[in-house]
Amino acid sequence: MKVVIAQDRGELGRYVAQQAAEVLRGVLSEKDECNLVVATGSSQFETLDNLVRETDIDWSRVNGFHLDEYLGIERKHSASFCGYLASRFVDKVSLKSFFFMDGMRPPAELQAAANAAVADKSIDLLLCGIGENGHLAFNDPPADFKATDPYLIVELDEPCRRQQVGEGWFDSFEQVPNHAISMSVQQILQAKQVLCCVPDNRKAAAVRATLESEVSPLVPASILQQHGNTTLALDSASASLLSESTMASAEQLG
């Protein structure tokens, strides 16, 4: 795993967007189409803002997917990932396709449709973040490292749900859904390249556990240690609890 540390969120978002754009251009120079998984949440604001401004990407040859979505949330809800992705990404570029996961569909039906959507797709690039509880997508601890379905119906744990309130997506803990659909850990690991963008001090403990603990379902993002082509991009705040040896081996931007 490559670790890169930026000075602040702005530099971090620019870096991840530039790296993503380079990957997309490279894939499209060799293949007719490219398959991209896009992440959501406050950690992705700067990345997506910069990515949609990148030039010389033939978006008409890019198929898009997202990592996860709440169950029982309408697209017009302020916390909907469908709405988030439409306004911050999909509506700003002319993609070949984007598979939206409608959280109002019956869970089994939604899961089947999502699994079918990626069944014959090789994911060229996956953008993601890390939760305050160490989750990867909505795979909260203890995560299922063995499930082979591309998408799973999962139960959200209390720290995850409280994070959603803390970030302002919901007004109260009671409003946060108990369940979501999430790309599975095994499906994430099948992506050819992963760019994991993690800003802010509130993620520092999870970042330290991801990098410096043993790979464990109790720290779901630690599984990225076993992915051969992952870049974990941090800012100075999210990297603040890392050991001296980890800091010394990381690439410092700026």
PAMAR-72680 format. One line per 4 residues: number of its first residue (from 1); their letters; for each residue x, y, z of C-alpha. Coordinates in Angstrom, 2 decimals. Example, Ala and Ser with C-alpha at 12.3 -4.5 7.8 and 13.67 -1.06 7.14 Angstrom:
<sevexs>
1) as) 12.30,-4.50,7.80  13.67,-1.06,7.14
</sevexs>
This chain:
<sevexs>
1) mkvv) 0.00,0.00,0.00  1.32,3.42,-0.95  0.71,6.16,1.64  0.67,9.80,0.58
5) iaqd) 0.23,12.74,2.98  -0.97,16.18,1.87  -0.88,19.32,3.99  -4.62,19.95,3.90
9) rgel) -7.93,18.86,2.39  -7.53,21.09,-0.65  -4.18,19.64,-1.64  -5.45,16.15,-0.87
13) gryv) -8.50,16.49,-3.11  -6.44,17.87,-5.98  -3.93,15.05,-5.70  -6.51,12.25,-5.64
17) aqqa) -8.42,13.77,-8.56  -5.24,14.08,-10.61  -4.29,10.48,-9.85  -7.79,9.28,-10.74
21) aevl) -7.72,11.21,-14.00  -4.36,9.69,-14.94  -5.71,6.19,-14.31  -8.84,6.83,-16.36
25) rgvl) -6.87,8.27,-19.27  -4.47,5.33,-19.15  -7.24,2.74,-19.19  -9.08,4.50,-22.01
29) sekd) -5.89,4.59,-24.06  -5.85,0.79,-23.97  -9.53,-0.23,-23.79  -12.81,0.86,-25.33
33) ecnl) -14.46,1.37,-21.93  -13.50,2.01,-18.33  -15.38,1.00,-15.17  -15.23,3.40,-12.23
37) vvat) -16.62,3.09,-8.69  -17.26,6.47,-7.06  -17.40,7.11,-3.32  -19.56,9.54,-1.35
41) gssq) -19.41,11.35,1.98  -17.75,14.55,3.08  -14.30,13.04,2.53  -14.91,13.03,-1.21
45) fetl) -16.04,16.64,-1.71  -12.73,18.05,-2.93  -11.85,14.96,-4.95  -15.05,15.03,-6.98
49) dnlv) -15.02,18.82,-7.33  -11.59,18.55,-8.94  -12.21,15.36,-10.90  -15.12,16.79,-12.89
53) retd) -12.82,19.63,-13.98  -10.11,17.33,-15.30  -9.66,17.65,-19.04  -9.06,15.07,-21.77
57) idws) -11.12,12.31,-20.16  -13.56,10.74,-22.61  -16.38,10.30,-20.11  -18.60,8.86,-22.85
61) rvng) -16.58,5.65,-22.48  -16.79,5.44,-18.69  -19.33,3.31,-16.79  -19.97,4.40,-13.22
65) fhld) -21.08,2.60,-10.06  -21.28,3.54,-6.41  -20.12,1.79,-3.30  -23.22,1.87,-1.14
69) eylg) -26.60,3.39,-0.37  -28.98,3.58,2.56  -32.09,1.44,2.45  -35.40,3.28,2.74
73) ierk) -34.03,6.68,1.67  -35.54,8.48,-1.30  -33.27,10.05,-3.88  -34.50,13.53,-2.95
77) hsas) -33.42,13.03,0.69  -30.38,15.16,1.55  -28.46,12.06,2.69  -29.17,9.98,-0.41
81) fcgy) -26.00,8.83,-2.13  -27.91,8.72,-5.42  -28.68,12.41,-5.04  -25.13,13.16,-3.88
85) lasr) -23.56,11.44,-6.87  -25.99,12.95,-9.35  -25.34,16.52,-8.22  -21.59,16.24,-7.56
89) fvdk) -20.54,13.93,-10.38  -22.96,12.28,-12.79  -24.77,15.46,-13.86  -21.43,17.20,-14.52
93) vslk) -19.88,14.66,-16.88  -21.33,12.75,-19.84  -20.85,9.14,-18.80  -21.62,6.12,-20.94
97) sfff) -23.68,4.80,-18.04  -24.15,5.06,-14.29  -25.92,2.45,-12.20  -27.86,4.17,-9.43
101) mdgm) -28.84,2.03,-6.46  -32.34,3.14,-5.51  -32.68,2.69,-1.76  -36.45,2.58,-2.03
105) rppa) -36.43,-0.69,-3.99  -37.07,-3.91,-2.04  -33.66,-4.92,-0.62  -33.46,-8.34,-2.29
109) elqa) -34.49,-6.84,-5.63  -31.95,-4.02,-5.30  -29.18,-6.41,-4.34  -29.90,-8.67,-7.30
113) aana) -29.92,-5.72,-9.70  -26.67,-4.33,-8.31  -24.97,-7.72,-8.48  -26.10,-8.14,-12.08
117) avad) -24.86,-4.65,-12.99  -21.25,-5.49,-12.12  -21.32,-9.22,-12.83  -19.47,-8.96,-16.13
121) ksid) -17.50,-5.80,-15.29  -13.87,-5.51,-14.33  -13.48,-2.46,-12.08  -10.54,-0.39,-13.31
125) lllc) -10.58,2.23,-10.56  -12.33,2.39,-7.20  -12.51,5.56,-5.12  -13.25,5.13,-1.43
129) gige) -12.71,6.50,2.07  -12.52,5.10,5.59  -15.15,5.49,8.29  -14.48,6.66,11.83
133) nghl) -15.08,3.05,12.89  -12.66,1.78,10.25  -15.40,0.69,7.88  -14.78,0.23,4.17
137) afnd) -17.85,1.23,2.19  -20.63,0.26,4.63  -18.84,-2.89,5.77  -18.84,-2.06,9.48
141) ppad) -16.82,-4.11,11.99  -16.78,-7.02,12.21  -16.84,-7.03,8.41  -17.52,-10.09,6.30
145) fkat) -14.20,-10.73,4.51  -15.42,-13.94,2.87  -18.74,-13.07,1.18  -18.33,-13.27,-2.58
149) dpyl) -21.50,-11.48,-3.72  -20.57,-8.13,-5.27  -23.09,-6.30,-3.07  -24.45,-7.16,0.37
153) ivel) -27.34,-5.99,2.53  -25.66,-4.89,5.75  -26.63,-3.60,9.18  -25.05,-0.30,10.20
157) depc) -23.47,-0.20,13.64  -23.96,2.63,16.14  -20.62,4.42,15.51  -21.32,4.47,11.78
161) rrqq) -24.80,5.86,12.29  -23.52,8.51,14.71  -20.90,9.55,12.15  -23.68,10.31,9.67
165) vgeg) -25.29,12.66,12.19  -21.94,14.25,13.02  -21.33,15.00,9.36  -24.72,16.67,9.10
169) wfds) -26.47,14.21,6.81  -29.23,13.57,9.36  -30.68,15.72,12.13  -30.79,12.94,14.70
173) feqv) -29.47,9.44,15.34  -33.01,8.03,15.12  -33.32,9.25,11.53  -30.32,7.25,10.30
177) pnha) -31.36,3.98,8.63  -30.33,0.73,10.26  -29.52,-0.99,6.99  -27.77,-0.27,3.70
181) isms) -26.55,-1.96,0.55  -22.77,-2.06,0.29  -20.17,-3.31,-2.13  -18.58,-6.32,-0.46
185) vqqi) -14.99,-6.44,0.72  -14.15,-9.15,-1.79  -15.59,-7.09,-4.64  -13.59,-4.04,-3.54
189) lqak) -10.41,-6.10,-3.54  -11.06,-7.11,-7.16  -10.66,-3.49,-8.32  -7.48,-3.08,-10.34
193) qvlc) -6.62,0.17,-8.59  -7.92,1.74,-5.37  -7.59,5.39,-4.38  -8.61,5.80,-0.75
197) cvpd) -8.98,9.45,0.29  -9.19,10.15,4.03  -9.05,13.70,5.42  -9.74,15.12,8.91
201) nrka) -8.62,14.52,12.47  -11.74,12.50,13.37  -10.44,9.74,11.06  -6.93,9.67,12.60
205) aavr) -7.52,6.69,14.90  -9.09,4.67,12.08  -6.20,5.54,9.77  -3.66,4.41,12.36
209) atle) -5.55,1.13,12.87  -5.83,0.61,9.11  -2.09,0.94,8.61  -0.56,-0.25,11.86
213) sevs) -2.82,-3.06,13.10  -3.03,-6.61,11.81  -5.52,-7.22,9.04  -8.79,-7.96,10.82
217) plvp) -12.55,-7.80,10.26  -12.57,-5.56,13.35  -10.75,-2.95,11.26  -12.36,-3.50,7.86
221) asil) -10.16,-1.00,5.98  -7.06,-2.90,7.11  -7.82,-5.38,4.32  -6.42,-2.80,1.91
225) qqhg) -2.99,-3.81,3.16  -3.51,-6.92,1.03  -4.46,-5.05,-2.13  -1.46,-4.72,-4.40
229) nttl) -2.42,-1.42,-6.01  -3.90,0.82,-3.31  -2.95,4.41,-2.55  -4.07,5.69,0.85
233) alds) -4.12,9.48,0.58  -4.25,11.45,3.85  -3.99,15.01,5.06  -1.87,16.12,8.01
237) asas) -4.87,15.83,10.35  -5.84,12.27,9.47  -2.16,11.25,9.60  -1.60,12.86,13.01
241) llse) -1.58,9.62,15.03  0.72,7.61,12.78  3.98,6.28,14.15  7.31,7.80,13.20
245) stma) 8.19,4.76,11.09  4.93,4.95,9.13  5.39,8.68,8.58  8.95,8.14,7.41
249) saeq) 7.85,5.66,4.76  5.01,7.86,3.45  5.29,10.26,0.53  4.90,13.87,1.65
253) lg) 3.27,16.28,-0.80  4.03,19.99,-0.97
</sevexs>
